[in-house]
Amino acid sequence: MGNIHITIKLFAMLREGRFDTKIGEFPVGTMVCEIIQQLGIPEKEVTLIFINGRHRQPNTRLMDGDTVALFPPVGGG
């Protein structure tokens, strides 16, 4: 089936002990939730997912060349 190349961008506390931006190789049909799991990030820590600048859900299947941006809960006041 082959593999796809995905750019992963982590923001705020999700970067701690990980990376800012990384290109990874994944099997065709990979979903965002599978990448989150492989990175060891608890799903509840990811509240915003953008793929190529558009808001998406964890069960979105990725395509070759996609850029995934993962954000933690936004705090402030």
N, CA, C and O atoms as CSV, one atom per row, in Angstrom:
chain,resi,resn,atom,element,x,y,z
A,1,MET,N,N,0.814,-1.201,0.000
A,1,MET,CA,C,0.000,0.000,0.000
A,1,MET,C,C,0.854,1.260,0.000
A,1,MET,O,O,0.439,2.274,-0.560
A,2,GLY,N,N,2.015,1.226,0.600
A,2,GLY,CA,C,2.881,2.388,0.587
A,2,GLY,C,C,2.736,3.260,1.812
A,2,GLY,O,O,1.956,2.982,2.722
A,3,ASN,N,N,3.509,4.314,1.803
A,3,ASN,CA,C,3.519,5.248,2.928
A,3,ASN,C,C,3.245,6.664,2.453
A,3,ASN,O,O,3.378,6.985,1.273
A,4,ILE,N,N,2.860,7.494,3.399
A,4,ILE,CA,C,2.643,8.911,3.144
A,4,ILE,C,C,3.560,9.711,4.063
A,4,ILE,O,O,3.965,9.234,5.123
A,5,HIS,N,N,3.878,10.924,3.647
A,5,HIS,CA,C,4.724,11.804,4.448
A,5,HIS,C,C,3.863,12.933,4.994
A,5,HIS,O,O,3.175,13.628,4.245
A,6,ILE,N,N,3.913,13.105,6.309
A,6,ILE,CA,C,3.085,14.077,7.013
A,6,ILE,C,C,3.992,15.007,7.822
A,6,ILE,O,O,4.913,14.551,8.499
A,7,THR,N,N,3.724,16.308,7.746
A,7,THR,CA,C,4.403,17.273,8.599
A,7,THR,C,C,3.551,17.460,9.847
A,7,THR,O,O,2.360,17.755,9.755
A,8,ILE,N,N,4.164,17.288,11.009
A,8,ILE,CA,C,3.460,17.423,12.286
A,8,ILE,C,C,4.020,18.641,13.013
A,8,ILE,O,O,5.232,18.769,13.185
A,9,LYS,N,N,3.126,19.536,13.439
A,9,LYS,CA,C,3.513,20.715,14.201
A,9,LYS,C,C,2.827,20.655,15.559
A,9,LYS,O,O,1.609,20.505,15.648
A,10,LEU,N,N,3.622,20.774,16.607
A,10,LEU,CA,C,3.091,20.781,17.971
A,10,LEU,C,C,3.191,22.191,18.533
A,10,LEU,O,O,4.135,22.924,18.238
A,11,PHE,N,N,2.206,22.563,19.346
A,11,PHE,CA,C,2.176,23.902,19.910
A,11,PHE,C,C,2.082,23.875,21.427
A,11,PHE,O,O,1.567,22.928,22.021
A,12,ALA,N,N,2.599,24.955,22.047
A,12,ALA,CA,C,2.537,25.192,23.489
A,12,ALA,C,C,3.063,23.987,24.269
A,12,ALA,O,O,4.141,23.474,23.966
A,13,MET,N,N,2.306,23.533,25.273
A,13,MET,CA,C,2.798,22.474,26.161
A,13,MET,C,C,2.982,21.127,25.453
A,13,MET,O,O,3.685,20.260,25.970
A,14,LEU,N,N,2.375,20.938,24.299
A,14,LEU,CA,C,2.552,19.675,23.579
A,14,LEU,C,C,3.986,19.512,23.080
A,14,LEU,O,O,4.422,18.396,22.797
A,15,ARG,N,N,4.720,20.620,22.972
A,15,ARG,CA,C,6.114,20.574,22.519
A,15,ARG,C,C,7.063,20.075,23.590
A,15,ARG,O,O,8.139,19.567,23.276
A,16,GLU,N,N,6.680,20.214,24.848
A,16,GLU,CA,C,7.592,19.905,25.955
A,16,GLU,C,C,8.078,18.462,25.896
A,16,GLU,O,O,7.294,17.517,25.988
A,17,GLY,N,N,9.390,18.320,25.739
A,17,GLY,CA,C,9.995,16.998,25.666
A,17,GLY,C,C,9.813,16.314,24.328
A,17,GLY,O,O,10.169,15.146,24.173
A,18,ARG,N,N,9.257,17.038,23.350
A,18,ARG,CA,C,9.020,16.442,22.025
A,18,ARG,C,C,9.746,17.257,20.956
A,18,ARG,O,O,10.976,17.255,20.908
A,19,PHE,N,N,9.014,17.939,20.120
A,19,PHE,CA,C,9.585,18.701,19.007
A,19,PHE,C,C,8.612,19.805,18.625
A,19,PHE,O,O,7.464,19.813,19.068
A,20,ASP,N,N,9.075,20.734,17.804
A,20,ASP,CA,C,8.199,21.788,17.280
A,20,ASP,C,C,7.550,21.311,15.978
A,20,ASP,O,O,6.327,21.309,15.833
A,21,THR,N,N,8.411,20.907,15.036
A,21,THR,CA,C,7.950,20.453,13.724
A,21,THR,C,C,8.754,19.227,13.318
A,21,THR,O,O,9.966,19.161,13.525
A,22,LYS,N,N,8.058,18.259,12.737
A,22,LYS,CA,C,8.713,17.010,12.335
A,22,LYS,C,C,7.985,16.456,11.119
A,22,LYS,O,O,6.763,16.564,11.022
A,23,ILE,N,N,8.730,15.863,10.192
A,23,ILE,CA,C,8.121,15.169,9.065
A,23,ILE,C,C,8.223,13.676,9.358
A,23,ILE,O,O,9.306,13.153,9.622
A,24,GLY,N,N,7.085,13.005,9.309
A,24,GLY,CA,C,7.059,11.576,9.588
A,24,GLY,C,C,6.496,10.785,8.423
A,24,GLY,O,O,5.775,11.320,7.582
A,25,GLU,N,N,6.831,9.519,8.385
A,25,GLU,CA,C,6.339,8.603,7.355
A,25,GLU,C,C,5.360,7.641,8.017
A,25,GLU,O,O,5.678,7.013,9.028
A,26,PHE,N,N,4.171,7.532,7.440
A,26,PHE,CA,C,3.101,6.729,8.021
A,26,PHE,C,C,2.435,5.894,6.931
A,26,PHE,O,O,2.507,6.244,5.753
A,27,PRO,N,N,1.790,4.799,7.311
A,27,PRO,CA,C,1.067,3.990,6.325
A,27,PRO,C,C,-0.115,4.755,5.730
A,27,PRO,O,O,-0.726,5.591,6.395
A,28,VAL,N,N,-0.424,4.462,4.488
A,28,VAL,CA,C,-1.619,5.031,3.850
A,28,VAL,C,C,-2.828,4.689,4.712
A,28,VAL,O,O,-2.951,3.562,5.190
A,29,GLY,N,N,-3.713,5.647,4.909
A,29,GLY,CA,C,-4.913,5.431,5.707
A,29,GLY,C,C,-4.774,5.830,7.160
A,29,GLY,O,O,-5.720,5.679,7.934
A,30,THR,N,N,-3.603,6.343,7.552
A,30,THR,CA,C,-3.389,6.761,8.932
A,30,THR,C,C,-4.332,7.898,9.301
A,30,THR,O,O,-4.559,8.811,8.507
A,31,MET,N,N,-4.884,7.834,10.522
A,31,MET,CA,C,-5.752,8.894,11.033
A,31,MET,C,C,-4.977,9.751,12.040
A,31,MET,O,O,-3.979,9.309,12.610
A,32,VAL,N,N,-5.449,10.968,12.245
A,32,VAL,CA,C,-4.809,11.886,13.182
A,32,VAL,C,C,-4.690,11.258,14.568
A,32,VAL,O,O,-3.644,11.377,15.206
A,33,CYS,N,N,-5.738,10.593,15.044
A,33,CYS,CA,C,-5.711,9.991,16.385
A,33,CYS,C,C,-4.592,8.963,16.518
A,33,CYS,O,O,-4.053,8.782,17.609
A,34,GLU,N,N,-4.236,8.292,15.434
A,34,GLU,CA,C,-3.150,7.312,15.479
A,34,GLU,C,C,-1.798,8.007,15.655
A,34,GLU,O,O,-0.917,7.501,16.351
A,35,ILE,N,N,-1.644,9.161,15.023
A,35,ILE,CA,C,-0.407,9.920,15.190
A,35,ILE,C,C,-0.302,10.435,16.618
A,35,ILE,O,O,0.763,10.365,17.230
A,36,ILE,N,N,-1.403,10.951,17.148
A,36,ILE,CA,C,-1.413,11.448,18.533
A,36,ILE,C,C,-1.019,10.321,19.482
A,36,ILE,O,O,-0.233,10.526,20.407
A,37,GLN,N,N,-1.560,9.145,19.251
A,37,GLN,CA,C,-1.253,7.981,20.095
A,37,GLN,C,C,0.228,7.600,19.977
A,37,GLN,O,O,0.880,7.331,20.986
A,38,GLN,N,N,0.754,7.578,18.760
A,38,GLN,CA,C,2.163,7.224,18.555
A,38,GLN,C,C,3.106,8.211,19.232
A,38,GLN,O,O,4.195,7.838,19.667
A,39,LEU,N,N,2.685,9.471,19.321
A,39,LEU,CA,C,3.505,10.489,19.970
A,39,LEU,C,C,3.424,10.414,21.493
A,39,LEU,O,O,4.160,11.108,22.194
A,40,GLY,N,N,2.528,9.570,22.002
A,40,GLY,CA,C,2.375,9.427,23.442
A,40,GLY,C,C,1.660,10.595,24.092
A,40,GLY,O,O,1.849,10.867,25.277
A,41,ILE,N,N,0.836,11.288,23.310
A,41,ILE,CA,C,0.085,12.419,23.841
A,41,ILE,C,C,-1.318,11.926,24.210
A,41,ILE,O,O,-2.016,11.376,23.358
A,42,PRO,N,N,-1.740,12.113,25.461
A,42,PRO,CA,C,-3.111,11.745,25.817
A,42,PRO,C,C,-4.107,12.558,24.969
A,42,PRO,O,O,-3.972,13.775,24.843
A,43,GLU,N,N,-5.100,11.875,24.393
A,43,GLU,CA,C,-6.045,12.548,23.489
A,43,GLU,C,C,-6.722,13.749,24.120
A,43,GLU,O,O,-7.038,14.713,23.423
A,44,LYS,N,N,-6.954,13.712,25.429
A,44,LYS,CA,C,-7.628,14.841,26.095
A,44,LYS,C,C,-6.758,16.090,26.112
A,44,LYS,O,O,-7.262,17.189,26.342
A,45,GLU,N,N,-5.446,15.938,25.870
A,45,GLU,CA,C,-4.546,17.086,25.847
A,45,GLU,C,C,-4.553,17.806,24.492
A,45,GLU,O,O,-3.999,18.899,24.372
A,46,VAL,N,N,-5.169,17.207,23.487
A,46,VAL,CA,C,-5.254,17.829,22.170
A,46,VAL,C,C,-6.697,18.293,21.969
A,46,VAL,O,O,-7.606,17.474,21.830
A,47,THR,N,N,-6.901,19.612,21.954
A,47,THR,CA,C,-8.268,20.124,21.816
A,47,THR,C,C,-8.530,20.752,20.457
A,47,THR,O,O,-9.685,20.921,20.065
A,48,LEU,N,N,-7.476,21.098,19.735
A,48,LEU,CA,C,-7.642,21.647,18.394
A,48,LEU,C,C,-6.732,20.911,17.429
A,48,LEU,O,O,-5.547,20.715,17.700
A,49,ILE,N,N,-7.299,20.504,16.294
A,49,ILE,CA,C,-6.548,19.834,15.247
A,49,ILE,C,C,-6.805,20.587,13.949
A,49,ILE,O,O,-7.949,20.797,13.548
A,50,PHE,N,N,-5.718,20.987,13.305
A,50,PHE,CA,C,-5.837,21.603,11.989
A,50,PHE,C,C,-5.046,20.774,10.996
A,50,PHE,O,O,-3.909,20.389,11.268
A,51,ILE,N,N,-5.644,20.500,9.848
A,51,ILE,CA,C,-4.954,19.839,8.747
A,51,ILE,C,C,-4.964,20.814,7.583
A,51,ILE,O,O,-6.021,21.203,7.086
A,52,ASN,N,N,-3.776,21.199,7.161
A,52,ASN,CA,C,-3.630,22.174,6.072
A,52,ASN,C,C,-4.441,23.438,6.348
A,52,ASN,O,O,-5.049,24.010,5.444
A,53,GLY,N,N,-4.440,23.866,7.618
A,53,GLY,CA,C,-5.095,25.105,7.996
A,53,GLY,C,C,-6.595,25.025,8.216
A,53,GLY,O,O,-7.239,26.049,8.446
A,54,ARG,N,N,-7.167,23.819,8.149
A,54,ARG,CA,C,-8.611,23.646,8.358
A,54,ARG,C,C,-8.869,22.769,9.578
A,54,ARG,O,O,-8.202,21.755,9.786
A,55,HIS,N,N,-9.850,23.179,10.380
A,55,HIS,CA,C,-10.200,22.438,11.593
A,55,HIS,C,C,-10.702,21.043,11.216
A,55,HIS,O,O,-11.549,20.903,10.333
A,56,ARG,N,N,-10.184,20.020,11.880
A,56,ARG,CA,C,-10.562,18.635,11.601
A,56,ARG,C,C,-10.734,17.861,12.899
A,56,ARG,O,O,-10.439,18.362,13.985
A,57,GLN,N,N,-11.218,16.631,12.766
A,57,GLN,CA,C,-11.475,15.738,13.891
A,57,GLN,C,C,-10.375,14.673,13.997
A,57,GLN,O,O,-9.648,14.436,13.032
A,58,PRO,N,N,-10.252,14.032,15.168
A,58,PRO,CA,C,-9.204,13.015,15.352
A,58,PRO,C,C,-9.310,11.827,14.398
A,58,PRO,O,O,-8.301,11.182,14.111
A,59,ASN,N,N,-10.504,11.527,13.905
A,59,ASN,CA,C,-10.667,10.368,13.020
A,59,ASN,C,C,-10.479,10.715,11.541
A,59,ASN,O,O,-10.816,9.908,10.675
A,60,THR,N,N,-9.950,11.896,11.241
A,60,THR,CA,C,-9.688,12.292,9.856
A,60,THR,C,C,-8.515,11.500,9.305
A,60,THR,O,O,-7.459,11.423,9.932
A,61,ARG,N,N,-8.703,10.909,8.127
A,61,ARG,CA,C,-7.618,10.181,7.458
A,61,ARG,C,C,-6.720,11.187,6.754
A,61,ARG,O,O,-7.188,12.167,6.174
A,62,LEU,N,N,-5.431,10.925,6.817
A,62,LEU,CA,C,-4.447,11.846,6.263
A,62,LEU,C,C,-4.020,11.442,4.861
A,62,LEU,O,O,-4.053,10.270,4.487
A,63,MET,N,N,-3.620,12.449,4.103
A,63,MET,CA,C,-3.152,12.248,2.733
A,63,MET,C,C,-1.681,12.645,2.651
A,63,MET,O,O,-1.196,13.419,3.476
A,64,ASP,N,N,-0.982,12.119,1.667
A,64,ASP,CA,C,0.424,12.438,1.480
A,64,ASP,C,C,0.602,13.950,1.353
A,64,ASP,O,O,-0.105,14.602,0.584
A,65,GLY,N,N,1.552,14.502,2.115
A,65,GLY,CA,C,1.853,15.921,2.051
A,65,GLY,C,C,1.068,16.795,3.010
A,65,GLY,O,O,1.305,18.001,3.071
A,66,ASP,N,N,0.129,16.211,3.769
A,66,ASP,CA,C,-0.654,16.998,4.725
A,66,ASP,C,C,0.235,17.566,5.827
A,66,ASP,O,O,1.272,16.999,6.173
A,67,THR,N,N,-0.203,18.703,6.367
A,67,THR,CA,C,0.418,19.294,7.546
A,67,THR,C,C,-0.601,19.261,8.666
A,67,THR,O,O,-1.693,19.815,8.537
A,68,VAL,N,N,-0.246,18.609,9.769
A,68,VAL,CA,C,-1.120,18.474,10.932
A,68,VAL,C,C,-0.591,19.373,12.043
A,68,VAL,O,O,0.575,19.275,12.427
A,69,ALA,N,N,-1.453,20.250,12.558
A,69,ALA,CA,C,-1.099,21.118,13.682
A,69,ALA,C,C,-1.951,20.714,14.878
A,69,ALA,O,O,-3.177,20.650,14.780
A,70,LEU,N,N,-1.299,20.443,16.010
A,70,LEU,CA,C,-1.983,19.995,17.211
A,70,LEU,C,C,-1.806,21.033,18.317
A,70,LEU,O,O,-0.694,21.481,18.593
A,71,PHE,N,N,-2.925,21.408,18.946
A,71,PHE,CA,C,-2.937,22.430,19.980
A,71,PHE,C,C,-3.550,21.888,21.263
A,71,PHE,O,O,-4.512,21.122,21.218
A,72,PRO,N,N,-2.993,22.285,22.420
A,72,PRO,CA,C,-3.583,21.922,23.712
A,72,PRO,C,C,-4.737,22.873,24.027
A,72,PRO,O,O,-5.005,23.800,23.262
A,73,PRO,N,N,-5.422,22.645,25.153
A,73,PRO,CA,C,-6.475,23.599,25.554
A,73,PRO,C,C,-5.886,25.008,25.678
A,73,PRO,O,O,-4.764,25.190,26.150
A,74,VAL,N,N,-6.658,25.981,25.250
A,74,VAL,CA,C,-6.210,27.363,25.325
A,74,VAL,C,C,-6.594,27.930,26.680
A,74,VAL,O,O,-7.764,27.901,27.062
A,75,GLY,N,N,-5.625,28.438,27.397
A,75,GLY,CA,C,-5.899,29.037,28.696
A,75,GLY,C,C,-5.798,30.545,28.622
A,75,GLY,O,O,-5.361,31.109,27.618
A,76,GLY,N,N,-6.192,31.159,29.657
A,76,GLY,CA,C,-6.093,32.617,29.681
A,76,GLY,C,C,-7.268,33.204,30.441
A,76,GLY,O,O,-8.093,32.489,31.010
A,77,GLY,N,N,-7.315,34.510,30.432
A,77,GLY,CA,C,-8.402,35.116,31.156
A,77,GLY,C,C,-8.454,36.593,31.030
A,77,GLY,O,O,-9.337,37.232,31.602
